[in-house]
Amino acid sequence: MLGRDVVDVLRASGHDVVALARAELDIRDLAACMDAFAESDAVINTAAWTDVDAAERNEADAYAVNAVGAANVARACAAHSAALVQVSTDYVFDGRASTPYPVGAPLAPLNAYGRTKAAGEWAVRSEHPGAHVVRTAWLYGAHGGSFVRTMLRLAQERDSVEVVDDQHGQPTWTHDLAVLLRDLVVEGAPAGVHHGTSSGEATWYDLARETYRLAGLDPERVRPTTSDRYPRPAPRPQYSVLANDGRLPDWRDGLRRALPSVAEGP
Ligand SMILES: NC(=O)c1ccc[n+]([C@@H]2O[C@H](COP(=O)([O-])OP(=O)(O)OC[C@H]3O[C@@H](n4cnc5c(N)ncnc54)[C@H](OP(=O)(O)O)[C@@H]3O)[C@@H](O)[C@H]2O)c1
């Protein structure tokens, strides 16, 4: 989902992009990474094991991609002096805070996916000290399944929908994030960890209501509920708001601009 928008944004601004799907490069293969990036000026790694619930019972498989794979990409980039952006997640934090997490807050993931992504961050920074690690959250976009697209589908299927109102985060459009990732590389921003999320914060209930409103549907069809009524295999952080530098617009603005392409799909 994110990778497709990164490719589109880079090509639209005139960059020469090689887009590699898993069939062309499995990042678990170090030798293949070494070959793939031999001529690269910069690499943006959007590949990951992203099935959060499945990672609970397949942590070793998720680790192989999110930690070892990320390390392989970083080692290959360092060997070829290529810039690197590694995409990470809000799930490296435990969500027990009540104010936004600064980039230097201690990592304390609640679930297996978060542990593997945190390991990836450490591995990337150790293998490639010049790398950018960009934590993002609550992504939606034109090229993949997402909460926003699910809400649009459910609106066609049901009169009302219950949505949890006790998890806080920053809904972020993949296109807006892609622009930030491009700019970090092009500007030669300082190495280290960045937070790449929308400004403002919302609950899933807020996001569902705003999606309905923008789609011309009655937001009162969205009802609030609590996450204990919808247990999932992987625990979710309750307060997942990242302190950022405000470079990305407010989440409502991103959603407004994104909705036509998200509704239309790939
Ligand atoms: N979605 C979110 O809300 C969210 C939130 C926070 C952070 N992130 C992070 O943002 C990044 C992009 O996420 P996304 O939502 O765009 O995920 P996505 O749509 O699931 O894309 C991940 C891609 O990685 C590929 N992949 C998996 N294993 C691979 C391997 N061993 N080698 C090469 N490619 C492999 C997948 O290929 P297949 O489709 O063939 O499996 C898929 O194309 C990830 O780092 C993710 O952890 C996402």
The ligand as a Gaussian input file, in Angstrom:
#p B3LYP/6-31G(d) Opt

LIG

0 1
 N       -0.581000      -0.078000       7.425000
 C       -0.391000       0.603000       8.539000
 O       -1.346000       1.112000       9.158000
 C        0.997000       0.795000       9.097000
 C        1.131000       1.419000      10.340000
 C        2.424000       1.632000      10.847000
 C        3.531000       1.235000      10.124000
 N        3.361000       0.595000       8.912000
 C        4.564000       0.203000       8.195000
 O        4.527000       0.813000       6.923000
 C        5.202000      -0.007000       5.968000
 C        4.315000      -0.231000       4.769000
 O        3.129000      -0.865000       5.212000
 P        1.899000      -1.156000       4.223000
 O        0.672000      -0.852000       4.989000
 O        2.150000      -0.532000       2.899000
 O        2.020000      -2.739000       4.121000
 P        1.612000      -3.772000       2.963000
 O        0.585000      -3.183000       2.064000
 O        1.312000      -5.042000       3.684000
 O        2.962000      -3.910000       2.147000
 C        4.049000      -4.628000       2.624000
 C        4.749000      -5.227000       1.437000
 O        5.892000      -5.949000       1.886000
 C        6.002000      -7.094000       1.074000
 N        6.817000      -8.109000       1.712000
 C        6.485000      -8.932000       2.736000
 N        7.506000      -9.767000       3.015000
 C        8.515000      -9.450000       2.158000
 C        9.818000      -9.957000       1.941000
 N       10.315000     -10.963000       2.682000
 N       10.577000      -9.406000       0.962000
 C       10.090000      -8.395000       0.209000
 N        8.849000      -7.878000       0.346000
 C        8.078000      -8.403000       1.321000
 C        4.564000      -7.535000       0.877000
 O        4.481000      -8.414000      -0.221000
 P        3.252000      -9.463000      -0.315000
 O        2.037000      -8.622000      -0.519000
 O        3.620000     -10.296000      -1.483000
 O        3.245000     -10.204000       0.985000
 C        3.884000      -6.206000       0.621000
 O        3.954000      -5.860000      -0.730000
 C        5.633000      -1.257000       6.728000
 O        6.952000      -1.099000       7.196000
 C        4.681000      -1.284000       7.926000
 O        5.237000      -1.988000       9.018000
 C        2.122000       0.375000       8.393000

